Amino acid sequence: MSEIFDTIILGGGPAGLSSGIYCARGGLKTAVLDISAIGGTPVNYLEIENYPGFSSIEGWELSEKLEEHMDKFGVEKFPNIEIKNVDLLSDIKKIETLDGKVFEAKTIIIATGAKPQTLNVKGEFENIGRGVSYCAVCDGAFYRDKKVVVVGGGNAAVEEAMYLTRFASKVYVVHRRDQLRADKIIQERAFKNEKLEFIWDTVVDEIVAIDNHVTSVKLKNVKTNEITDFETDGVFVYIGFSPNCQHFNGQIEQDANGFIVTDINMRTSVFGVWAIGDIRVTPLRQVITAVADGAIAGVAVAKYLEEIKVPQEAVS
């Protein structure tokens, strides 16, 4: 019979680390499982300039500080776990790994995050952080007085393009169609912005870098197939996000895009399960909102376990 945790947190990014701190402070026997190293996506950020208390901090350093803080409370960590199956519906929740291990808990906090949808073109992945970004709020200030390209035509793309005009000298929105998908009121604001220009019926075919920094993109007109070189200092991709929820589909309420639906206390539709950070339906996906979600969930789980009697042992 395996050890039963009070709560298992699936995901070791900022949301998961924050919830680990609050769960452990609440006296709960807590474990954090992650499919990779503990730290989450911010480990890949060169700099974070919008986390309160730090005018600038490297992503790996902030993640390390969060992990060290959690370690003070004795949270057990299981990095590089390959998950085979997750049972959210039983009274005792179970996580099975590909190597045959079984983790059990009275509650689960889902913090597996979301990943930006990518262009999947040459030069994209090798230049992330070197001119390719998926977050204008995170990286916009690095492009002051420079020329940047935003890829996409929905609300996020247009709003982030307008945000980038605070810094960049010119922002070009590249969209595969001849009209935007963004809400009309957002479009109206964008068309009035003199620093914005739109390139229609066009996709990015390749991202070109010299000396480890983006210098241009190859743009392809979808109607004529003509390819042109277009100079730019940066490429911001906004064609959507995909939640990392493959192990939860069919067990829990999700929106049309697969993100998990929660209430204000981060509770999901499943008894004893919470969801935090980028995996849930939220108006903003940032480190600060992720750690706030984690704090709320950690307190809520502790209160739940005080008030609700749950089985003390797994059924053999």
N, C-alpha and C positions, 0 to 999 in steps of 0.2 A: 504494500500500500504506500503510495507516494505521499510526500509532505504536502500539506494543504496550506497555501498562503491566504492571508486575509484579502489581499488584492494582488493581481498581476497586471503590470502596465505593459502593453504591447507597443513598443516604440521608445527609443532612447534619445529623441531630440529634445528641444527646449520644453515642449509641452509635457512629455513623459518625465523628464528630470524634475520639472517643477511639481508635478503631481506626486512624484516619489518623495520629494522633500516634505510635502504637506501630509501625505499618508503616514510616513514614518514618524513625523512629529505628533501625529494623532495616535501613536502607539500601535499602528498596524504592522503586521508582518508582511513586508512588501518585497516584490521582485520586479525587475525591469528586464524584459526580453527584447532583443533587437536582431534583425536579420543581418546587420553589419556592425561596425564599431559603434560604441556609445558616443553620442554627440549630435547626430542628425545632420540635416542639410547645411546648417551654418558653418560646419567644419570646412566647407568648400568656399566660403565667402572670404575674399581678401580682406575686406574691412566692413565693419558695421558702424554706421554713424547715427543711427536713430534709436538706439537702445538707451533708455534713461540712465543717467549716471556715468556714461562713457561717451565722451565727445567723439572718440574713435577707438575701436577695438577690433582686432582680427577675429574672424569667425571661430577659428579653432580655440582661441584663448577664452572667448566667452563660453563656449561649450565646455571647456575644461573647468572653468570656475563653477558652472552649474553642477557639473558632475562631482567636483570636490565637495561642494556644499551638500549634495545628497549623500555622499559617502560618509559624512559626519554622523548620519543617523542610521547607518548600518543597513541600507537597502542592498539586497542581493542583486547582482548584475549577471546577466547571461547574454553576452554579445555573440554575434555571428551564428545565430540560431536559424536553421533552415526549417521553416514551419510546413508541416504536411496538412494539418487540419486543426480547426478551432471550433469547439462546441460552446456556443454562447447560451444555449437554451436550457441546459440542465441546471439543477440547483447548484451543483458543484461544476464550475466551468473547467474545461479541459483544453490544453494545447498539446498536440502531438507533433513531434519533430520527425524529420526524415530519418534520423538515426535511431528512432525507437523510444526516445525519452517522452515522458508524459508529465506536464506541469498542471497542477490543479489549484484552483482558487475559489473563494466564496464570491469574489467580485472581479470584474475585468474593467480596466480603463483602456480604451482603444486610442492610441496616439501614433498611428502608422503613417500619417501625413498624406500629402498629395504631391504629385510631380507635374511640372509644366509639360504640356504637350510640345513636342519638338518638331522642327522642320525636317529633320533627318536628311540634311544636305551636307555635302563635303565642306569641311572647315568649321562646322558648328560645335561639335563636342570638344575638340581640342582647343578651342578658343573661348570656352566658358571662363569668365573672369578676366579675359584679355580682350574684351570688346564685344563679347556676346553675353547678354544678360536676359533674365526673365523677371526682373523686378526694378522698375523705375524708381520707386521710393528708396530702395536699397542703394542703387548705383547712380542715380541721376546726377548727383552733385559732382561726379567725376568727369562729367562731359560739359562743363561750363565753357561756353563760347566755341563749342565744337558742333559738328554736323552728325546727326544720328538718323537711323532708320528704325521705324517701328513696323512690325509685321502683324497684320490682323485688321479686322474691320468691325469687331463687336464693341460693347461698352468698355471693357477693360482696355483694349488697344487704344481706343480714341481718348479715353480719360487719361491714360498714362502718357499718351503722346502730348496732351495738353499740359500735363504736369512737367514733362521734360522741357517744354518751352521756357520754363523758369530758369533753366540753365543753358541749354543748347542754343546756338545761334540760329539753327534751322532744324526742323524735324520733318522727315518725310514718312508718310504713312503708306506702306505698300500693301495693297489689297487685291486678292485674286478676282474680285468681282468689280462691276462698274458702279456699285453703290454700297454704302455701309450697312451693316446690320445693327449698328448702335441705335439707341433710342433717339427719336427725332430731336428732342431738346438738347441732347448731347451733340448731335450732328450740327445743329444750328450754332452752338457755341464754338465748335471746332472750325467751322467754315469762316467764322469771323476772326479767327486767330491768325494774324499776319505771319507768324513764325511757322505755321503748319502748311504743308503742301502734300497733295495726295497723288499717288501713282496708281492708276487703276488697271484692272485686268492683268495683274502682274504678280509673279511669285519670285522668291529668292531661290536661285538655282545653285549658288555656291557662295561661301563666305571666304574672302581672301585675307590673309594676314602676312605681314612682313615684320621680322624681328619680334615675334610673339605678340603682335597686336594687330587688330583688324584695321585694314586700310581701305577695303572696298568690298562690294558684293556684285555678283553677276545676277542681273535681273532678267527674267524671261517673260515676255508677253504671251499670255495664254491663248490669244487669238491668232497671232502671227508666228509664234515660236521664236521670234527674234530675241537674241540675247545681247545685252549691253552691259558694259562695265560702269559701275556707279560708285564714286568715291564716298566713303563714310568713315567716321571714327568709331562707330558703335552700332550694334544691332540688338534691338529689344524685341523679343518674341512674345506675342500675346495671342495665341490661337487656342487657348483653353487650358484647363487643368484636369488631370485624371487622378481620382482618389485611389490610394493603395488599399483597396478593400476586397481583394479577390477571395480572402478567406472568410468574409462575412456576408457576402451576397446571398440573399435568400433567407437569412436569419434575422434581419434587422431592418427597420424602416429607413429607406434612402430616398433622396430626391431623384429627379429624372436623369441627373448626371452622375448618380452613384454616391454622392456625399451623404453621410449619415445625419439624420435629423435628430436634434436634441432640444431639451427645454433649457431654461436659463441656468439650471444647475448642472448642465451637461449630461443629464440622464437621457438614455435612448429609449426606444420602444420595448427593449428587452429588460426584464427584471434583473437587477444586479449588474447592469452594464452601462458604462459611461463612455462618451467619446469627446475628445479634446483636440484642439489645434486644427491643422489644415484638413484633416479627414472629415470634419463636420461641416454642415451648412453654416457659413459665417460671412459677414460682409467684408472682413479684412484678414488677410493671411500674412502675418508678421510675427517676428519673434516675441514682441511684447504681448500680443494678443494670445499667442500660444501659451506663454508662461502664466498668463492670467487665467486662461481656461484650466490649466493644470492645478492652480491653487483652488479654484472653485470646486473642481471635481474631487480633489483630495479631501477637502473639508466635508463635502457631501457624502463621500464613501464612508468616512469615519462615523458620521452621524447615522447613516443607514445601518451600519453594522452594530451600532449601539441599540438601535430601535427594532431591528428585524432579526428574528431568530432564523438561522440558516443551519443546514446540516453540518455537523462537526467532522464527519468522516465521509469519504467517498464510498459509494456502494461498490463492493468487490465485483 
